[in-house]
């Protein structure tokens, strides 16, 4: 999870988040090369005394400074389009998790397992345990099996919300009257935290998300307890 000293991405726990991190590094490297090249040219122009009194239009130079940015944009656009389609793809999910945003809590439903459903509220600061995280803990975690393709259907009951878990690379709008879907695959077990990422009212910052990834056997045991 993110801490006060973390200025980068959270550790990725899904293939999609890994691809997002790679694309970020790829784009940042291209921007770094552009910055270095432009800085070098500016410093060269500032300190040299060369002039070209006979340069009127400079068509070859115009062609060069048009082609180079176009090629650079292609190197950014192609991986971006590939990643965009990967994020929207839902590949034969093992089961579906239904998510409903409310003011100001989340509701979850496992309709493939006998309609197991529950509400998830933030734990008040006064009720936190010693190891709890303020404004991030909830009374009912979303329990999901490890290394399983999960489809999430997301909507809202009142106003716009956004269901976001940074470690999974998931951020999807919860829109009243509309059903949005996404999918993810969790690589490792653990607790992953997220929050509503759409300003939805006075208690917008008080509706966190907690995903708990466990082994398939532990997930089935949890389902038996919830029924």
Residue pairs with C-beta under 8 A, 6 or more apart in sequence:
1 10
1 133
1 136
1 167
1 191
1 192
1 193
2 10
2 166
9 17
9 20
9 21
9 24
9 166
10 166
10 167
11 167
12 18
12 20
12 21
12 167
12 169
12 187
13 167
13 168
13 186
13 187
13 188
13 190
13 192
13 213
14 167
14 168
14 169
14 170
14 184
14 185
14 186
14 187
15 185
15 187
16 86
16 87
16 168
16 169
16 170
16 184
16 185
17 166
17 167
17 168
17 169
19 83
19 86
19 169
20 83
20 169
23 79
23 80
23 83
26 76
26 79
27 76
30 72
30 75
30 76
34 72
87 169
87 182
88 182
89 183
90 151
90 181
90 182
90 183
91 149
91 183
92 149
93 149
93 150
93 151
93 183
94 145
94 148
94 149
94 150
95 110
95 112
95 113
95 148
95 150
95 151
96 111
96 112
96 150
96 151
96 152
96 153
97 108
97 109
97 110
97 142
97 144
97 150
97 151
97 152
97 153
98 108
98 109
98 110
98 111
98 117
98 152
98 153
99 106
99 107
99 108
99 152
99 153
99 154
99 155
99 163
99 174
100 106
100 107
100 108
100 109
100 154
100 155
100 156
100 157
100 174
101 107
101 154
101 155
101 156
101 157
101 158
101 161
101 162
101 163
101 174
101 196
101 200
101 207
102 119
102 156
102 157
102 158
103 158
103 159
103 200
103 201
103 203
104 196
104 200
104 201
104 202
104 203
104 204
104 206
104 207
105 119
105 120
105 121
105 122
105 207
106 119
106 120
106 163
106 207
106 209
107 117
107 118
107 119
107 120
107 157
108 117
108 118
108 119
108 120
108 140
108 142
109 115
109 116
109 117
110 116
110 117
110 223
113 223
113 227
114 223
114 227
116 223
116 226
116 227
118 140
118 226
119 140
120 138
120 139
120 140
120 141
120 142
120 209
120 210
121 138
121 139
121 140
122 135
122 136
122 137
122 138
122 206
122 207
122 208
123 132
123 137
123 138
123 139
125 134
125 135
128 134
128 137
133 193
135 205
135 206
135 208
136 193
136 195
136 208
136 210
137 208
137 210
138 208
138 209
138 210
141 191
141 210
141 211
141 212
142 209
142 210
142 211
142 212
143 212
143 214
143 219
143 222
144 150
144 186
144 211
144 212
144 213
144 214
144 219
145 213
145 214
145 215
145 216
145 219
146 186
146 188
146 189
146 213
146 214
146 215
146 216
146 219
147 185
147 186
147 187
148 185
148 186
148 216
149 183
149 184
149 185
150 183
150 184
150 185
150 186
151 181
151 182
151 183
152 163
152 170
152 172
152 181
152 182
152 183
152 184
153 179
153 180
153 181
154 163
154 172
154 173
154 174
154 179
154 180
154 181
154 182
155 174
155 175
155 176
155 177
155 178
155 179
155 180
156 174
156 175
156 176
157 176
158 176
159 176
159 200
159 201
160 173
160 174
160 175
160 176
160 198
160 200
161 173
161 174
161 196
161 198
161 200
161 207
162 171
162 172
162 173
162 174
162 196
162 197
162 198
163 170
163 171
163 172
163 174
163 194
163 196
163 209
164 170
164 171
164 172
164 194
164 195
164 196
164 197
164 209
165 171
165 192
165 193
165 194
165 209
165 211
166 194
167 192
167 193
167 194
168 184
168 186
168 192
168 211
169 184
170 182
170 184
170 194
171 197
172 180
172 181
172 182
173 180
173 198
174 180
174 198
186 192
186 211
186 213
188 213
189 213
189 214
189 215
190 212
190 213
191 210
191 211
191 212
191 213
192 210
192 211
192 212
192 213
193 208
193 209
193 210
193 211
194 208
194 209
194 210
194 211
195 205
195 207
195 208
195 209
196 204
196 205
196 207
196 208
196 209
198 204
200 207
214 222
